[in-house]
């Protein structure tokens, strides 16, 4: 089984520019997604979260 050579392996793919951009578009997050990550006292589960929001 290891001695069999597979000749159908594709090593290069050529895309038209618009096809390439359309494929890359699927990898990018949608603009409606919230990309902001909060940490420290602004995190929802933080003990100081209520104090910070109350003073704002």
C-alpha positions, 0 to 999 in steps of 0.5 A: 500500500505504501508503494502506490504513487498517487498522481492526482495530487494538486500542488498549485491552484490559480485564482482570478483576483475576484474569486480569491477575494470572494474566498477570503471574504468567508474567513473574515468575521462579519462586521456586526460581530462584537470584536471588543473583548473586555478585561480587568474591571470592565469585564462582566464578571468582575467584582468592580464592574458595578462600581465602575458603571455606577460612577460613569 
